Amino acid sequence: MNGRFVDLVRHGAVEGGPAFNGSLDVATTAAGRAALMHALESAAPAWDRILCSPARRCAEPAAALGTRLGLPVETLAGLRERHFGQWEGLRADQVDARALARFWADPCAYDPPGAESFADFQARVRAAWSALTAGDATHALVLTHGGVIRVMLAEVLGMAPRRLLALEV
């Protein structure tokens, strides 16, 4: 295998179902953990580096996989999901419809009340991307969140940030 590879993987399904969990440290469901571990173990190429978000929904499966593969796990704060402010823990149907529509239309132009600004989130994720690609690993696994993966993919693909939600993670 020539070149460098980075596998971006989102954590499994979380307790309480889909919501703006951002910086909340929610646990994965038993089914979510099992599905994630099955996918990681059945796909497990020759990873030589494992990085993850500090959130337990990412850190716990990364640690289990690292133990199984005999690899250390690097936790990067920059791989945390965006903090959604007053929307933390809410499902989409619990958020003001007009505000939610503005967010879905352009998530980088509308910050939920009290949220981490998109500009700060993007800068943090870009710094994490630089840190993870700076090493000498040839095949890294990154276990993180949907928003983080979207920002990284948009960066690599040269996509306009307002199009982030066009990426299904």
N, C-alpha and C positions, 0 to 999 in steps of 0.2 A: 504494500500500500504506500503510495507516494502522496505527499502533501499533508495537510492538517485537516482534521475533522472535529466538529463540535456537534454533539447530539443534544438538542434542547428538548427537555421532557417536562411536562406539566405534572404537578402532584395529582393524586387520585381524588375521587369525589369526597367532599367534606360533609361532616355532620351538619344538619340543618338545610342542606341543599344549596343550590346556587344563590349567592348573595354577594354584596360588596364587602367581602371579608378583609380585603386589604391587609392591614397590619394586625388584625385579630389573629390570635394563635389557635385557630380552630383545628380540631383533630379530623383525620380522615375517617371515613366509615370503614368497617371491616371489609366490605366488598370493594371499596375504593383502594384500600391497601393491597388486597389480594390481587386485584386487576393490575395495579401498577407493578407490583413485584413480579407477577407472571410475565408482563410485557418486558420488563427490564431483564429478567433472568433468561427468557427465551431469546431475546435479541442480543444479549450481552456480547458485543464484539470485543476486541482486545482494547478496552479502555485502559488508558494509563494515567488518568486523572479524573477525580470526581469532585465536583463543586456543587454547593447547594445554598439555598436561602436559609437563614436561621430559623424560619418558621417550622414548627414541628411537623407540619404536613409535608415538608420537604426533607428536613434534617433526619427524621426517624427512618424513612426508607433509604435515604442515602447512606446512613450509618450501617444499616443492615446489609446493604449491597456491598459497601466497602469492606465490611468484615468478611463476607462470603468470598470476595475477590482478593482479599489481602491488600487493599489499597487504602491509604489515608483519605479522609474526606475533608475538603477545605470549605469552610463556611464563609461566605462573602455577604456582608451587610448590604452591598449594592444589589444583590439579587432578591431583596425583599419586594413584595408587591407594593403598589402605590397605596398610600394612606388616603382613604376616601372621606375623611372628616366626619361630618354629621351623617353621612350615608353608611358608615361602618356598620356591618352586620345586617343591613336592610336588604330585602329582596327588591327587585326592580318595581314590583307592584306596590311597594310601600313608600316609594319616592314620588315627590310632586311630578306629575306627568309632563308639565312644560319644561321643568329643569332637566328631567331625564331625556326628553327629546333633544334639547340643546346639547347635552352630553353625547348622546348617540350620534348626532349629526357631525360633531367635531370634538372628540374627546381632548384634544390639545388646546382648544380655544375656550372651553368651559370647565372650570374647576368647581367640583361640588363644594358647598360651604365648609370651610375649615380644613379642606383637603390639602395634601401636598400638591404644590403646583405642578402642572404637566412639565414645565421647563425644568424644575428641580428633579422630578422623577426621571425624565429623559437623560439629564446630565449624570445622575447617579448610575443609571443602567449603562450608559455609554462608558463610564469609568470602570464599571465591573467587567464589561466586554473587553476593554483594553487590558485589564488585569488578567483575565482568563486566557486571552490570546497571546500574552507576553511570555508565557512559560514555554518550555521546550516539549510539552506534550504533543503527541501526534494525533491522539484521539481522546478527547475529553467528553465527559458526560456532565451536563448541567441540569440539575433538578430544581425547578423554580416555578414561577406563576405565569398565568396567561398574559397579563399585561407586560411583564418583563420580556417574555418571548416575543410578543408583538413588536416592542421597541427594538429589540435586537435584530429581528428579521427585517424590519423597515430600514434599519441602518445598513445592513448588508445589501439589501435589495435596492437601496436608494429611493424608497417610497416616501411620499409626503406623509408626515405624521398624522394629518387629518384623516388618512385612509387606513389607520391602524385596525379599525374594527372590520375591515374587509378581510383580514387574516383570521381564519378560523383556527383556534388552538384547542 
